[in-house]
């Protein structure tokens, strides 16, 4: 059944009038209907907020407790038994503080052979991420720690305090072949705890001293704390920064990514990085059909005006426990469209929420994924955004010196 377009109603159209009554223009009826929707919008918002609270969502957190780890045999559920003895534990559930434990890693440089990735090595100073992005593909990694991919991933963090020394040891190994190291491939290197621990800054200090190339992926304006160092490294062709912008709507961002920098701050960070001579890529990911995919062109346009030179886009993918985490969040916050969104997500992955096959997992398959990719390519061509940034230099690398080395005196 065809629907009439009433976005621009004609003044000549009138609604049927009863005898003795005055005809009401169609435009006026549209305005009245819009006013009624606005009038009750606060009730809709409040109803969705109450639904989210009823499911156990905390202010500033992206998920509830979440499913148990896939390697766990038992599951523990906290509740108030009504006898008073459990009251303290119940209050702790309302305000879950962030804890940071030491990750006693023996090495920090991780290598991969994936054809879908543009790097073959990476360093992640943190496990878990306080940003709380509901769609984060790194959530299942907490299962290896015996923790859940839900609230545990956001609140029980692990830091590799010795990351700088371990990185130096890796770069000193005989036969090491230099290639760009990627930061932020699993969890964000500039998440809130970086403000105090400064482990990412320590990594950059090592790479800066030995002229090692590095790429950074983040969705935090905290990257500007290292602006001077990054600018100096960029002059030597040693650094690129990718900033992830999922939406330009601060309200939606607050729901999906509760502790990330606001979209506008990320756009401003692009501008400052670009003005400092640092190559910047905008990462419009993930694109969620029916939720934020309508903003794809706007994100790319705003990023280009802020100085971004390249762009990338990945459709939403929900591996392992992320499927349950995201679905529960979607039903609590967008119950009116949750089913439709999930149907479109699965349509882009062959009827599943995720397909791990190389070549498909980052691009998706089917008509919806194809249309999304075409929109992305057209928008990039219109804005002059390339697929790749200029390659980083590797010929300047010098292995870190041991403490007490006398070679520098020769």
C-alpha positions as CSV (number, residue, x, y, z in Angstrom):
1,X,0.0,0.0,0.0
2,X,1.5,3.3,-1.1
3,X,1.8,6.0,1.6
4,X,1.3,9.7,0.8
5,X,4.3,11.9,1.4
6,X,3.2,14.6,3.9
7,X,6.6,16.1,4.6
8,X,5.6,19.1,2.5
9,X,1.7,19.2,2.4
10,X,0.0,21.5,0.0
11,X,-2.1,24.4,1.4
12,X,-4.9,23.4,-1.0
13,X,-5.5,20.1,0.7
14,X,-8.1,20.2,3.4
15,X,-9.5,17.6,5.7
16,X,-13.2,16.5,5.2
17,X,-15.4,18.8,7.2
18,X,-18.6,18.1,9.0
19,X,-21.7,20.2,8.1
20,X,-21.5,23.5,10.0
21,X,-17.9,23.0,11.0
22,X,-14.8,24.7,9.7
23,X,-12.3,22.7,7.5
24,X,-8.9,22.1,9.1
25,X,-6.0,22.3,6.7
26,X,-4.0,19.1,6.4
27,X,-0.8,20.9,7.4
28,X,-2.4,22.0,10.6
29,X,-3.5,18.5,11.4
30,X,0.1,17.3,10.8
31,X,1.3,20.0,13.2
32,X,-1.2,19.0,15.8
33,X,-0.2,15.4,15.5
34,X,3.5,16.3,15.9
35,X,2.7,18.4,18.9
36,X,0.9,15.4,20.5
37,X,3.9,13.2,19.9
38,X,6.2,15.8,21.5
39,X,3.7,16.2,24.4
40,X,4.0,12.5,25.3
41,X,7.7,12.1,24.4
42,X,8.8,12.6,27.9
43,X,6.5,9.7,29.0
44,X,8.1,7.4,26.3
45,X,11.6,8.4,27.5
46,X,10.7,7.8,31.1
47,X,9.2,4.4,30.3
48,X,12.4,3.4,28.5
49,X,14.5,4.7,31.4
50,X,12.4,2.8,33.9
51,X,12.7,-0.4,31.8
52,X,16.5,0.0,31.8
53,X,16.6,0.5,35.6
54,X,14.4,-2.5,36.1
55,X,16.9,-4.7,34.2
56,X,19.7,-3.5,36.5
57,X,21.5,-0.9,34.5
58,X,23.8,1.5,36.4
59,X,24.4,5.1,35.6
60,X,27.5,5.4,33.5
61,X,27.6,1.7,32.7
62,X,26.8,0.2,29.3
63,X,25.5,-3.2,30.4
64,X,24.0,-5.3,33.3
65,X,25.8,-8.2,34.9
66,X,25.9,-10.0,31.6
67,X,26.2,-13.7,30.8
68,X,28.6,-15.9,32.8
69,X,32.0,-16.6,31.1
70,X,31.7,-19.4,28.5
71,X,34.3,-21.5,30.4
72,X,32.5,-21.3,33.8
73,X,30.5,-24.3,35.1
74,X,28.5,-22.3,37.7
75,X,26.9,-18.9,37.8
76,X,26.5,-16.7,40.9
77,X,23.6,-14.2,41.2
78,X,23.6,-11.5,43.9
79,X,20.3,-10.4,45.5
80,X,18.9,-8.9,48.7
81,X,17.4,-11.6,50.8
82,X,15.5,-9.1,52.9
83,X,17.1,-10.0,56.2
84,X,19.4,-7.0,56.4
85,X,22.6,-8.9,56.3
86,X,22.5,-8.7,52.5
87,X,21.7,-4.9,52.4
88,X,25.3,-3.8,51.9
89,X,25.8,-6.2,49.1
90,X,22.6,-5.0,47.5
91,X,23.7,-1.4,47.6
92,X,27.0,-2.4,46.1
93,X,25.1,-3.5,43.1
94,X,23.7,0.0,42.5
95,X,27.1,1.6,42.4
96,X,29.7,-0.8,41.0
97,X,33.2,0.8,41.5
98,X,36.0,0.3,39.0
99,X,38.9,-1.9,40.2
100,X,42.3,-2.3,38.6
101,X,44.4,-5.3,39.2
102,X,47.9,-6.1,37.9
103,X,48.2,-8.2,34.8
104,X,51.5,-10.1,35.2
105,X,52.2,-10.6,31.5
106,X,55.4,-12.2,30.4
107,X,55.3,-10.5,27.0
108,X,53.3,-7.6,25.6
109,X,53.9,-7.7,21.8
110,X,51.2,-9.9,20.1
111,X,51.5,-11.0,16.5
112,X,48.7,-12.1,14.1
113,X,48.4,-13.3,10.5
114,X,44.9,-12.2,9.8
115,X,44.3,-10.9,6.2
116,X,41.5,-8.7,7.5
117,X,43.7,-6.5,9.6
118,X,46.1,-3.8,8.5
119,X,48.8,-4.7,11.0
120,X,50.6,-7.8,12.1
121,X,51.6,-6.8,15.7
122,X,49.9,-4.9,18.6
123,X,50.3,-3.9,22.2
124,X,47.4,-3.6,24.7
125,X,48.3,-2.1,28.1
126,X,44.9,-2.9,29.5
127,X,42.4,-5.8,29.7
128,X,38.8,-4.6,30.0
129,X,37.6,-1.1,29.1
130,X,35.8,1.4,31.3
131,X,34.2,3.0,28.2
132,X,31.4,0.4,28.4
133,X,30.6,0.2,24.7
134,X,27.7,-2.3,24.5
135,X,28.8,-3.5,21.1
136,X,32.5,-4.0,21.9
137,X,33.9,-7.1,20.2
138,X,36.6,-7.4,22.9
139,X,34.2,-8.3,25.7
140,X,34.6,-12.1,25.3
141,X,38.2,-11.8,26.2
142,X,37.3,-11.4,29.8
143,X,36.0,-15.0,29.8
144,X,39.7,-16.1,29.9
145,X,40.0,-14.4,33.3
146,X,36.9,-16.2,34.7
147,X,34.8,-13.0,34.4
148,X,31.7,-12.0,32.5
149,X,31.6,-10.1,29.3
150,X,29.0,-7.7,30.8
151,X,29.6,-5.5,33.8
152,X,32.8,-7.3,34.8
153,X,34.4,-6.2,31.5
154,X,33.7,-2.5,32.4
155,X,34.5,-2.6,36.1
156,X,37.2,-5.2,36.7
157,X,40.2,-4.0,34.7
158,X,43.7,-5.3,34.5
159,X,46.8,-3.2,33.8
160,X,50.2,-4.3,32.6
161,X,52.2,-2.0,34.8
162,X,55.5,-3.3,33.4
163,X,54.5,-2.8,29.7
164,X,57.3,-0.4,28.8
165,X,60.1,-2.6,30.0
166,X,58.6,-5.7,28.4
167,X,58.2,-3.8,25.1
168,X,61.8,-2.7,25.2
169,X,62.8,-6.4,25.8
170,X,60.8,-7.4,22.7
171,X,62.4,-4.7,20.5
172,X,65.9,-5.7,21.6
173,X,65.6,-9.3,20.5
174,X,68.1,-10.3,17.7
175,X,66.5,-10.5,14.3
176,X,63.5,-8.3,15.2
177,X,61.9,-7.0,12.0
178,X,60.4,-3.6,12.4
179,X,56.8,-2.9,11.3
180,X,54.2,-0.5,12.7
181,X,52.8,-1.5,16.2
182,X,49.1,-1.0,16.7
183,X,47.7,0.4,19.9
184,X,44.0,0.0,20.8
185,X,43.2,-3.1,18.8
186,X,41.5,-4.8,21.7
187,X,40.7,-2.2,24.4
188,X,41.1,1.6,24.2
189,X,44.6,2.8,25.2
190,X,43.1,6.1,26.3
191,X,40.3,4.8,28.5
192,X,39.7,6.8,31.8
193,X,42.3,4.9,33.9
194,X,45.0,6.0,31.5
195,X,44.7,9.5,33.0
196,X,46.4,8.2,36.2
197,X,48.4,5.1,35.1
198,X,49.8,6.7,31.9
199,X,50.8,3.3,30.5
200,X,50.1,4.3,26.9
201,X,52.3,7.3,27.4
202,X,55.1,5.0,28.6
203,X,54.7,2.9,25.5
204,X,54.9,6.0,23.3
205,X,58.0,7.1,25.1
206,X,59.8,3.8,24.3
207,X,58.7,3.9,20.6
208,X,59.6,7.6,20.3
209,X,63.2,7.0,21.7
210,X,63.9,4.2,19.2
211,X,62.1,5.7,16.2
212,X,59.6,2.9,16.0
213,X,56.4,3.5,13.9
214,X,53.0,3.2,15.7
215,X,49.3,3.4,14.8
216,X,46.7,4.4,17.5
217,X,43.0,3.6,17.6
218,X,40.9,5.4,20.2
219,X,37.5,7.0,20.8
220,X,38.8,9.3,23.5
221,X,39.9,12.9,23.3
222,X,42.5,11.9,25.9
223,X,44.9,11.3,23.0
224,X,45.5,15.0,23.1
225,X,47.5,14.6,26.3
226,X,50.3,13.2,24.1
227,X,49.8,15.8,21.4
228,X,53.3,17.2,21.6
229,X,55.0,13.8,21.4
230,X,52.7,12.6,18.6
231,X,53.3,15.8,16.6
232,X,57.1,15.3,16.9
233,X,56.8,11.6,15.8
234,X,54.6,12.6,12.9
235,X,57.3,14.9,11.6
236,X,59.5,11.8,11.4
237,X,56.7,9.8,9.7
238,X,56.2,7.5,12.7
239,X,52.6,7.8,13.8
240,X,49.0,7.7,12.6
241,X,45.8,8.1,14.7
242,X,42.4,6.6,14.0
243,X,39.4,8.1,15.9
244,X,36.2,6.0,16.1
245,X,33.0,8.0,15.7
246,X,29.9,5.8,16.0
247,X,27.3,8.6,16.1
248,X,27.0,12.4,16.2
249,X,24.0,12.2,18.6
250,X,25.3,12.8,22.2
251,X,22.2,11.1,23.6
252,X,22.7,7.9,21.6
253,X,26.4,8.0,22.4
254,X,25.7,8.2,26.1
255,X,23.6,5.1,25.9
256,X,25.9,3.0,23.7
257,X,29.3,4.3,25.0
258,X,28.6,5.8,28.4
259,X,32.1,6.8,29.4
260,X,33.6,7.7,26.0
261,X,34.3,11.3,25.0
262,X,31.3,13.0,23.4
263,X,31.1,12.9,19.6
264,X,31.9,16.6,19.4
265,X,35.0,16.2,21.5
266,X,36.2,13.5,19.2
267,X,35.6,15.7,16.2
268,X,37.5,18.5,17.9
269,X,40.3,16.1,18.7
270,X,40.6,15.3,15.0
271,X,40.9,18.9,14.3
272,X,43.7,19.5,16.8
273,X,45.6,16.4,15.7
274,X,45.3,17.4,12.1
275,X,46.4,20.9,12.8
276,X,49.5,19.5,14.6
277,X,50.4,17.6,11.4
278,X,49.3,14.1,12.6
279,X,47.6,11.9,9.9
280,X,44.1,11.1,11.1
281,X,41.6,8.4,10.0
282,X,37.9,8.5,10.9
283,X,36.5,5.1,11.8
284,X,32.7,5.0,11.4
285,X,32.3,1.8,13.2
286,X,30.2,-0.1,14.0
287,X,27.3,0.8,11.7
288,X,24.1,-0.6,13.2
289,X,21.2,-0.8,10.7
290,X,18.1,1.0,12.0
291,X,20.1,2.7,14.8
292,X,23.0,4.8,13.6
293,X,23.6,3.8,9.9
294,X,21.6,6.9,8.8
295,X,24.4,9.1,10.2
296,X,27.2,7.5,8.0
297,X,27.4,10.3,5.5
298,X,27.2,13.0,8.2
299,X,30.0,11.4,10.2
300,X,32.3,11.2,7.2
301,X,31.5,14.8,6.2
302,X,32.2,16.2,9.7
303,X,35.4,14.2,10.0
304,X,36.7,15.5,6.7
305,X,36.0,19.1,7.7
306,X,37.9,18.4,10.9
307,X,41.0,17.3,8.9
308,X,40.6,13.5,8.6
309,X,42.4,12.2,5.5
310,X,41.2,8.6,5.4
311,X,38.1,6.6,6.5
312,X,37.0,3.1,7.3
313,X,33.6,1.4,8.2
314,X,32.7,-1.9,9.7
315,X,29.1,-3.2,10.1
316,X,28.1,-4.4,13.5
317,X,29.3,-7.9,14.4
318,X,28.4,-9.7,17.6
319,X,30.8,-12.6,18.4
320,X,30.2,-15.0,21.3
321,X,28.9,-13.3,24.5
322,X,28.6,-9.9,22.8
323,X,25.4,-11.1,21.2
324,X,23.6,-11.5,24.5
325,X,25.1,-8.3,26.0
326,X,24.0,-6.2,23.0
327,X,20.6,-7.8,22.5
328,X,19.7,-7.3,26.2
329,X,20.8,-3.6,26.0
330,X,18.8,-3.1,22.8
331,X,15.6,-4.5,24.2
332,X,16.0,-2.4,27.4
333,X,16.7,0.9,25.6
334,X,15.0,0.5,22.2
335,X,12.1,-2.0,22.7
336,X,10.2,-0.5,19.8
337,X,12.8,-1.4,17.2
338,X,15.0,-4.1,18.8
339,X,13.6,-7.0,16.8
340,X,13.8,-5.1,13.5
341,X,17.4,-4.1,14.2
342,X,18.5,-7.6,15.0
343,X,16.8,-9.0,11.9
344,X,18.8,-6.5,9.8
345,X,22.1,-7.4,11.6
346,X,21.7,-11.1,11.0
347,X,20.8,-10.3,7.3
348,X,24.3,-8.9,7.0
349,X,26.0,-12.0,8.3
350,X,24.3,-14.9,6.5
351,X,21.4,-15.3,9.0
352,X,23.8,-15.2,12.0
353,X,24.9,-12.4,14.3
354,X,28.6,-13.1,13.3
355,X,30.5,-15.1,10.8
356,X,34.2,-15.5,11.6
357,X,35.3,-16.3,8.0
358,X,38.1,-14.1,6.7
359,X,37.0,-11.5,4.2
360,X,33.4,-11.5,5.5
361,X,33.6,-10.8,9.2
362,X,34.6,-7.1,8.7
363,X,32.5,-6.4,5.6
364,X,29.3,-8.5,6.0
365,X,27.4,-10.1,3.2
366,X,24.1,-9.7,1.5
367,X,22.1,-6.8,0.0
368,X,22.1,-4.7,3.2
369,X,25.9,-4.9,3.6
370,X,26.4,-4.2,-0.1
371,X,24.2,-1.1,0.1
372,X,26.0,0.1,3.2
373,X,29.4,-0.4,1.5
374,X,28.3,1.5,-1.6
375,X,27.0,4.4,0.5
376,X,30.4,4.5,2.3
377,X,32.4,4.5,-0.9
378,X,30.3,7.2,-2.5
379,X,30.5,9.4,0.6
380,X,34.3,8.9,0.8
381,X,34.7,9.9,-2.9
382,X,32.5,13.0,-2.3
383,X,34.6,14.1,0.7
384,X,38.0,13.2,-0.7
385,X,38.7,10.5,1.9
386,X,41.0,7.7,0.9
387,X,41.1,4.2,2.1
388,X,44.7,4.2,3.4
389,X,47.0,6.7,4.9
390,X,50.6,7.1,3.8
391,X,52.9,4.2,4.9
392,X,54.9,4.9,8.0
393,X,58.7,4.9,7.9
394,X,60.6,1.9,9.3
395,X,64.2,2.9,8.3
396,X,64.8,5.1,11.3
397,X,64.4,2.3,13.9
398,X,67.2,1.8,16.4
399,X,66.8,-0.9,19.2
400,X,66.5,0.4,22.7
401,X,69.7,0.6,24.6
402,X,70.3,-1.5,27.8
403,X,70.9,0.5,31.0
404,X,74.6,1.2,31.2
405,X,75.3,0.7,27.5
406,X,78.3,2.6,26.3
407,X,77.6,2.5,22.6
408,X,76.1,6.0,22.7
409,X,79.5,7.3,23.6
410,X,81.2,5.9,20.5
